[in-house]
Amino acid sequence: VRAYAKVTNTNILPAIKYEFYNGGTIIENETGVLITSNNYQLYEFEVVSPPNVTWMTLYAEIGQGGQLFLDNWEVISTSTSNAVQTATVTVLPSQN
């Protein structure tokens, strides 16, 4: 996973996070990377899918008292199998 990001307040633990699901059950929920810069910076982290995953959620999160800016999200899939992989990106409005 790769994205450019910046934040106005690094004290509120802004982060890019991910969750893996098997059907409707969460099987992994982790922080991929904390956003630590007030200027755009490239953030990258690797995610390895557990067995039996049916879908994944990737999201950015920030506490109160700041703004988080993201640009040029990339999710790169690599595999040793010949299976065809597809993805759908859904952008939701802020929860605040």
C-alpha positions as CSV (number, residue, x, y, z in Angstrom):
1,V,0.0,0.0,0.0
2,R,1.4,3.4,-0.9
3,A,0.0,6.9,-0.5
4,Y,1.2,10.5,-0.2
5,A,-0.1,12.1,3.0
6,K,0.3,15.1,5.4
7,V,-1.4,16.1,8.6
8,T,-1.9,19.4,10.4
9,N,-1.5,17.9,13.9
10,T,0.7,14.8,14.4
11,N,-0.2,14.6,18.1
12,I,-3.6,12.9,17.3
13,L,-2.2,9.7,15.8
14,P,-3.3,10.0,12.2
15,A,-2.9,6.7,10.4
16,I,-3.6,4.5,7.4
17,K,-5.2,1.3,8.7
18,Y,-6.6,-1.9,7.2
19,E,-8.9,-4.7,8.1
20,F,-9.3,-8.2,6.6
21,Y,-12.7,-10.0,6.6
22,N,-13.9,-13.6,6.1
23,G,-17.5,-13.0,5.2
24,G,-18.8,-10.6,7.8
25,T,-16.2,-11.5,10.4
26,I,-13.1,-9.3,11.0
27,I,-10.0,-11.5,11.2
28,E,-7.3,-8.9,11.3
29,N,-7.3,-5.1,12.1
30,E,-4.0,-3.3,12.0
31,T,-2.4,0.1,11.6
32,G,-0.4,0.1,8.4
33,V,1.5,3.4,9.1
34,L,1.3,6.5,11.2
35,I,1.3,9.8,9.4
36,T,4.1,11.9,10.9
37,S,4.7,14.8,8.6
38,N,3.2,18.3,8.1
39,N,4.3,18.2,4.5
40,Y,3.3,15.6,1.8
41,Q,5.5,12.5,2.2
42,L,5.3,9.1,0.6
43,Y,4.1,6.4,3.1
44,E,4.4,2.7,2.2
45,F,3.7,-0.5,4.0
46,E,3.3,-4.2,3.1
47,V,0.2,-6.2,3.9
48,V,0.0,-10.0,3.6
49,S,-3.5,-11.4,3.3
50,P,-4.3,-14.3,5.8
51,P,-5.8,-17.4,4.3
52,N,-9.6,-17.4,3.6
53,V,-9.9,-13.6,3.3
54,T,-12.9,-12.6,1.3
55,W,-12.4,-8.8,1.3
56,M,-10.2,-6.0,2.8
57,T,-11.0,-2.5,4.0
58,L,-8.3,0.2,3.7
59,Y,-8.9,3.5,5.4
60,A,-7.3,6.7,6.9
61,E,-8.2,7.8,10.4
62,I,-7.5,10.9,12.5
63,G,-8.5,12.0,15.9
64,Q,-10.1,15.4,16.7
65,G,-8.2,18.6,16.2
66,G,-6.6,18.3,12.9
67,Q,-6.8,17.5,9.2
68,L,-5.4,14.6,7.2
69,F,-4.7,15.0,3.5
70,L,-4.1,12.0,1.2
71,D,-3.2,11.8,-2.4
72,N,-2.3,9.1,-5.0
73,W,-3.4,6.0,-3.1
74,E,-2.0,2.8,-4.6
75,V,-2.7,-0.8,-3.7
76,I,-0.4,-3.2,-5.5
77,S,-1.2,-6.9,-5.6
78,T,1.4,-9.5,-6.1
79,S,0.9,-13.2,-6.1
80,T,2.6,-16.5,-7.1
81,S,-0.7,-17.8,-8.4
82,N,-2.2,-17.1,-11.8
83,A,-5.6,-16.1,-10.4
84,V,-7.2,-13.0,-11.7
85,Q,-7.7,-10.4,-9.1
86,T,-10.2,-7.4,-9.1
87,A,-10.7,-4.6,-6.7
88,T,-13.4,-2.0,-6.0
89,V,-12.5,1.3,-4.4
90,T,-15.3,3.1,-2.5
91,V,-14.7,6.6,-1.2
92,L,-16.9,7.5,1.8
93,P,-17.4,11.0,3.3
94,S,-15.8,11.9,6.6
95,Q,-17.5,10.6,9.7
96,N,-17.0,14.0,11.5
